[in-house]
Amino acid sequence: MQYRRFGRTGWNVSEIGYGMWGMAGWTGSEDAESLASLQRAVDLGCNFFDTAWAYGDGHSEQLLGKVLRANPGKKLYTATKVPPKNRKWPARREYSLDDCYPPEYIEEYVEKSLTNLGVKTLDLIQLHTWEDKWLDDKRLLPVIEKLRSGEKVRAFGLSLNRWEPWNGARAVRNGVVDAVQVIYNIFDQNPEDELFPACREKDVAVIARVPFDEGSLTGTLTLESKWPAGDWRNTYFVAENLKATIARVDELKKIRRGGISLAEMALRFILNNKDVGTIIPGMRKIANVETNVAASDRGPLPGPVQAELRKHRWDRTPTKWSQ
C-alpha cells in the first residue's frame, strides 16, 4: 500500500481507502464477512474508512467501531456523514439549510456517530449532501467551529452531488472545508475542470468515490443484470442507463493490455491524478479487498493507456434516477 498526504490535515492516508456503503445499503451484506474484509484491509495497510449514519441507520458505523476496537495500536482514520434531515438525495436548489442541516441537527448526528463508532472524536465529519448557496446562511460556520473547538471532530468535509462537482468549488475557495468527496472515475472526469484546481489552491483533500461507476467499471454487468428487490442498484441501473453504460464499458474493454482487469485499470486511472488523496471503492469480500489494494502497489497506468482512457470521459446530467 502506498500513502498520500490528505490535504492540509497533514494525515498520511492509504491510496486505497474503504467505502462502506455496500455493507448496509446494498443486498448481500453479511456482518461476519464484512468484518473479515475490513480486518483484511487493515492488515494490508488500509487506514482510511468512509461510512455514514445513513448506511443502515448507523449499522455501518457500528461495524467500523468494532474494527477500531480490534486494532487499538493502529491509527485508522474515521470519516462519516450527517444525513440530510429531509432524507433527500441529492440536494436540490430549492432546499434550505433548515431543510437539510440546521445547526442543532448537525450536532445531534455527530453525537450519534460518536456513539456508534465508540470514539471521542471523529477524524472527518461530512455533510452527506451539499448546495453551495448554504454558505450564505450565517449559522453554518459557527456550528462547524464549535464541533472543532469542542474536539468532537478534527476536520470538516462535504460529499458532493452526483455529476455536480462545480457545486462545491465555492465552499472550497471560501476555506470552509478540509476535504471534499466527489465521484471521479474514467467516465466522470469533470471534477478536473473546476473542483480540483480549487482544491490545489486551498490544499483541500480529495476523496474519490464511485471509482467503479456503481459496479459497471468492474466489467461484470450485462444487459440482463438484475438485483433483489430493495437494492439501490435497481433504481440506478434503469434500462436507459444500463444500456448506455454497457455500450461504453464494452469500448473500454478493448483498451486492456497484459491481462489487466477493468477494475484494476479503473483504480490506476485515478491513481494517475495526484490531486486525489484516497480512493474509496466499496468492498464486501476479502478477495475484492486484496485485488483493490494491489492496484496501489502497481501504481499509475502507463502514459499511453491513460491518454486513451481520457477519451472516454462521459459528461452526464443529473436525472430522477441518478440520486
DOBA-295554 format. One line per field, with one value per residue (C-alpha): x negated, z negated, y; residue in three letters. Coordinates in nm, 2 decimals, decimal comma. Each point is the difference from the previous one (the first is absolute). Layout:
# residues N
east = [X:...];
up = [Z:...];
north = [Y:...];
aa = [ALA:...];
//
This chain:
# residues 323
east = [0,00:-0,12:0,10:0,08:0,03:0,36:0,01:-0,06:0,08:-0,35:0,14:-0,19:0,29:0,00:0,05:0,27:0,25:0,32:0,35:0,25:0,34:0,03:0,00:0,34:0,15:-0,03:0,14:-0,23:-0,18:-0,08:-0,17:-0,25:-0,12:-0,01:-0,21:-0,24:-0,04:-0,05:-0,27:-0,18:-0,01:-0,16:-0,25:-0,09:-0,06:0,33:0,05:0,29:0,36:0,30:0,34:0,32:0,29:0,23:-0,17:0,24:0,11:-0,34:-0,07:-0,30:-0,14:0,04:-0,19:-0,29:0,01:-0,07:-0,29:-0,15:0,03:-0,17:-0,30:-0,08:-0,36:0,06:0,10:0,32:0,16:0,38:0,21:0,38:0,29:0,30:0,32:0,22:0,29:0,25:-0,16:-0,03:-0,29:-0,13:0,06:0,21:-0,04:0,32:-0,10:-0,11:-0,25:0,30:0,14:-0,32:-0,25:0,12:-0,29:0,15:0,08:-0,37:-0,10:0,25:-0,12:-0,37:0,09:0,17:-0,30:-0,24:0,22:0,02:-0,38:-0,08:-0,25:-0,03:-0,10:0,09:-0,29:0,22:0,37:0,16:0,34:0,15:0,15:-0,10:0,11:-0,25:0,28:0,01:-0,32:0,23:0,16:-0,21:0,08:-0,20:-0,36:0,05:0,13:-0,30:-0,24:0,19:-0,05:-0,37:-0,07:0,20:-0,22:0,30:-0,16:-0,34:0,09:0,31:0,10:0,27:0,14:0,09:0,30:-0,03:-0,13:0,00:-0,37:0,03:0,25:-0,27:-0,27:0,13:-0,02:-0,36:-0,11:0,16:-0,22:0,30:-0,10:-0,30:0,11:0,25:0,14:0,09:0,08:-0,31:-0,08:-0,07:0,34:0,04:-0,30:0,17:-0,13:-0,33:0,16:0,07:0,00:-0,35:-0,17:0,18:-0,11:-0,36:0,02:0,14:-0,18:0,33:0,00:0,19:0,18:0,08:0,32:0,18:-0,32:0,18:0,31:0,22:-0,14:0,00:-0,37:-0,07:0,12:0,24:0,33:0,21:0,32:0,18:-0,15:0,26:-0,01:0,24:0,29:-0,11:-0,36:-0,09:-0,16:0,34:0,08:-0,33:-0,05:0,34:0,03:-0,09:-0,32:-0,10:0,01:-0,21:-0,25:-0,05:-0,08:-0,27:-0,15:-0,03:-0,21:-0,22:-0,07:-0,18:-0,27:-0,11:-0,35:-0,21:0,29:0,09:0,36:0,24:0,03:-0,38:-0,02:0,28:-0,18:-0,34:0,15:0,10:-0,34:-0,16:0,16:-0,20:0,29:0,17:-0,09:0,18:0,24:0,28:0,13:0,28:-0,13:0,20:-0,22:-0,36:-0,09:0,12:-0,21:-0,31:0,05:0,07:-0,29:-0,24:0,08:-0,18:-0,32:0,02:0,02:0,14:0,06:-0,25:0,05:0,14:0,27:0,09:0,03:0,22:0,23:0,04:0,19:0,28:0,11:0,38:0,16:0,34:0,29:0,18:0,33:0,27:-0,19:-0,35:0,05];
up = [0,00:0,09:-0,20:0,08:-0,19:-0,08:0,08:-0,27:-0,27:0,06:-0,06:0,18:0,15:0,21:0,37:-0,01:-0,27:-0,09:0,10:-0,23:0,17:0,14:-0,36:-0,06:0,31:0,24:-0,02:-0,07:-0,30:-0,30:-0,31:-0,05:0,35:-0,02:-0,31:0,14:0,31:-0,21:-0,20:0,30:0,14:-0,33:0,02:0,35:-0,10:0,06:-0,25:0,13:-0,04:0,13:-0,14:-0,08:-0,24:0,29:0,09:-0,20:-0,25:-0,17:0,05:0,23:-0,26:-0,27:0,22:0,04:-0,38:-0,05:0,23:-0,18:-0,33:0,15:0,11:-0,29:0,10:0,35:0,12:0,20:0,14:-0,04:0,24:-0,03:0,11:-0,14:0,20:0,13:-0,23:0,29:0,10:0,36:0,22:0,18:-0,13:0,22:0,08:-0,19:-0,33:-0,28:-0,28:-0,23:0,23:-0,01:-0,27:-0,27:-0,25:-0,29:0,23:0,11:-0,36:-0,08:0,28:-0,09:-0,35:0,16:0,21:-0,29:-0,19:0,29:0,05:-0,36:0,03:-0,17:0,32:0,37:0,24:0,27:0,00:0,33:0,11:0,21:0,25:0,09:0,16:0,03:-0,07:-0,36:-0,07:0,00:-0,32:-0,28:-0,25:0,19:-0,07:-0,38:-0,05:0,19:-0,21:-0,32:0,09:0,07:-0,32:-0,21:0,15:0,14:0,35:0,14:0,35:0,20:0,35:0,26:0,21:0,33:0,21:0,29:0,32:-0,16:-0,12:0,08:-0,29:-0,26:0,15:-0,18:-0,34:0,08:0,10:-0,30:-0,23:-0,16:0,06:-0,06:0,24:0,28:0,11:0,36:0,27:0,22:0,23:0,37:0,10:-0,25:0,06:-0,04:-0,35:0,18:0,15:-0,30:-0,32:0,00:0,08:-0,29:-0,23:0,11:-0,07:-0,35:-0,08:-0,05:0,01:0,27:-0,07:0,33:-0,04:0,24:0,18:0,17:0,10:-0,24:0,14:0,37:0,02:-0,15:0,33:-0,15:0,10:0,29:0,16:-0,20:-0,34:-0,27:-0,38:-0,28:-0,10:-0,21:0,13:0,10:0,32:0,14:-0,01:0,15:0,28:0,15:0,36:0,14:-0,20:0,02:0,38:0,05:-0,27:0,13:0,34:-0,14:-0,22:0,31:0,17:-0,31:0,00:0,33:-0,17:-0,25:0,04:-0,17:-0,18:-0,21:-0,12:0,07:-0,38:-0,04:0,30:-0,15:-0,33:0,16:0,22:-0,31:-0,16:0,29:-0,14:-0,29:-0,10:-0,14:-0,37:-0,02:0,20:-0,18:0,19:-0,16:-0,12:-0,16:0,06:-0,09:0,37:0,10:-0,27:0,11:0,36:-0,05:-0,25:0,25:0,25:-0,23:0,02:0,38:0,02:0,27:0,35:0,28:0,18:0,33:-0,18:-0,22:0,31:0,17:-0,30:-0,02:0,33:-0,18:-0,21:-0,02:-0,11:-0,15:-0,13:-0,32:0,05:-0,22:-0,02:-0,06:-0,37];
north = [0,00:0,35:0,31:0,36:0,33:0,07:0,37:0,26:-0,25:-0,15:-0,35:-0,28:-0,21:-0,31:0,05:-0,27:0,08:-0,19:0,10:-0,16:0,08:-0,36:-0,14:0,15:0,15:-0,29:-0,35:-0,30:0,15:-0,22:0,13:-0,27:0,03:0,38:-0,01:-0,25:0,22:0,31:-0,17:-0,13:0,36:0,11:-0,28:0,11:0,36:0,17:0,27:0,22:-0,12:0,19:-0,07:0,19:0,00:-0,07:-0,33:-0,22:0,27:-0,01:-0,38:0,06:0,24:-0,26:-0,26:0,25:0,06:-0,37:0,01:0,30:-0,18:-0,31:0,21:0,23:0,03:0,13:0,35:-0,05:0,31:0,02:0,19:0,01:0,22:0,18:-0,10:0,28:0,06:-0,03:-0,33:0,12:-0,10:0,20:0,35:0,22:0,37:0,08:-0,17:0,23:-0,07:-0,05:-0,26:-0,20:0,11:0,23:0,06:-0,19:-0,29:-0,02:-0,02:-0,27:-0,23:0,06:-0,13:-0,30:-0,09:0,04:-0,25:-0,24:0,01:-0,01:0,29:0,35:0,18:-0,06:0,05:0,13:0,10:0,07:0,13:-0,28:0,25:0,35:0,33:0,28:0,25:-0,13:0,20:0,31:-0,13:0,16:-0,28:-0,27:0,10:0,06:-0,36:-0,14:0,20:-0,10:-0,37:0,05:0,21:-0,25:-0,28:-0,19:0,01:0,06:0,09:0,10:-0,10:-0,03:-0,28:0,16:-0,08:-0,25:0,16:0,35:0,05:0,37:0,03:-0,01:0,21:0,31:-0,17:-0,12:0,35:0,16:-0,21:-0,18:-0,36:-0,22:-0,27:-0,07:-0,33:-0,02:-0,25:-0,04:-0,28:-0,08:0,12:0,28:0,22:0,34:0,07:0,08:0,32:0,22:-0,20:-0,15:0,33:0,16:-0,29:0,05:0,37:-0,05:-0,33:-0,18:-0,38:-0,19:-0,33:-0,17:-0,20:-0,23:-0,10:-0,29:0,20:-0,20:-0,32:0,05:0,05:-0,34:-0,13:-0,25:0,16:-0,11:0,12:-0,28:0,11:0,02:0,03:-0,10:0,22:0,29:0,01:0,36:-0,11:-0,08:0,38:0,10:-0,25:0,06:-0,13:0,34:0,02:-0,37:-0,01:0,31:-0,11:-0,35:0,14:0,23:-0,27:-0,23:0,27:0,03:-0,37:0,04:0,21:-0,26:-0,14:-0,27:-0,17:0,31:-0,01:0,28:0,07:0,03:0,23:0,21:0,04:0,07:0,26:0,20:-0,06:0,19:0,32:0,14:0,22:-0,31:-0,07:-0,34:-0,22:-0,17:-0,30:-0,20:-0,34:-0,27:-0,31:-0,08:-0,07:0,35:0,15:-0,18:0,08:0,37:0,05:-0,16:0,28:0,25:-0,20:-0,02:0,38:0,23:-0,12:0,05:0,33:-0,14:-0,20:0,29:0,23:-0,25:-0,03:0,38:-0,02:-0,19:0,30:0,00:0,32:-0,08:0,21:-0,10:-0,17:-0,15:-0,33:0,14:0,08];
aa = [MET:GLN:TYR:ARG:ARG:PHE:GLY:ARG:THR:GLY:TRP:ASN:VAL:SER:GLU:ILE:GLY:TYR:GLY:MET:TRP:GLY:MET:ALA:GLY:TRP:THR:GLY:SER:GLU:ASP:ALA:GLU:SER:LEU:ALA:SER:LEU:GLN:ARG:ALA:VAL:ASP:LEU:GLY:CYS:ASN:PHE:PHE:ASP:THR:ALA:TRP:ALA:TYR:GLY:ASP:GLY:HIS:SER:GLU:GLN:LEU:LEU:GLY:LYS:VAL:LEU:ARG:ALA:ASN:PRO:GLY:LYS:LYS:LEU:TYR:THR:ALA:THR:LYS:VAL:PRO:PRO:LYS:ASN:ARG:LYS:TRP:PRO:ALA:ARG:ARG:GLU:TYR:SER:LEU:ASP:ASP:CYS:TYR:PRO:PRO:GLU:TYR:ILE:GLU:GLU:TYR:VAL:GLU:LYS:SER:LEU:THR:ASN:LEU:GLY:VAL:LYS:THR:LEU:ASP:LEU:ILE:GLN:LEU:HIS:THR:TRP:GLU:ASP:LYS:TRP:LEU:ASP:ASP:LYS:ARG:LEU:LEU:PRO:VAL:ILE:GLU:LYS:LEU:ARG:SER:GLY:GLU:LYS:VAL:ARG:ALA:PHE:GLY:LEU:SER:LEU:ASN:ARG:TRP:GLU:PRO:TRP:ASN:GLY:ALA:ARG:ALA:VAL:ARG:ASN:GLY:VAL:VAL:ASP:ALA:VAL:GLN:VAL:ILE:TYR:ASN:ILE:PHE:ASP:GLN:ASN:PRO:GLU:ASP:GLU:LEU:PHE:PRO:ALA:CYS:ARG:GLU:LYS:ASP:VAL:ALA:VAL:ILE:ALA:ARG:VAL:PRO:PHE:ASP:GLU:GLY:SER:LEU:THR:GLY:THR:LEU:THR:LEU:GLU:SER:LYS:TRP:PRO:ALA:GLY:ASP:TRP:ARG:ASN:THR:TYR:PHE:VAL:ALA:GLU:ASN:LEU:LYS:ALA:THR:ILE:ALA:ARG:VAL:ASP:GLU:LEU:LYS:LYS:ILE:ARG:ARG:GLY:GLY:ILE:SER:LEU:ALA:GLU:MET:ALA:LEU:ARG:PHE:ILE:LEU:ASN:ASN:LYS:ASP:VAL:GLY:THR:ILE:ILE:PRO:GLY:MET:ARG:LYS:ILE:ALA:ASN:VAL:GLU:THR:ASN:VAL:ALA:ALA:SER:ASP:ARG:GLY:PRO:LEU:PRO:GLY:PRO:VAL:GLN:ALA:GLU:LEU:ARG:LYS:HIS:ARG:TRP:ASP:ARG:THR:PRO:THR:LYS:TRP:SER:GLN];
//
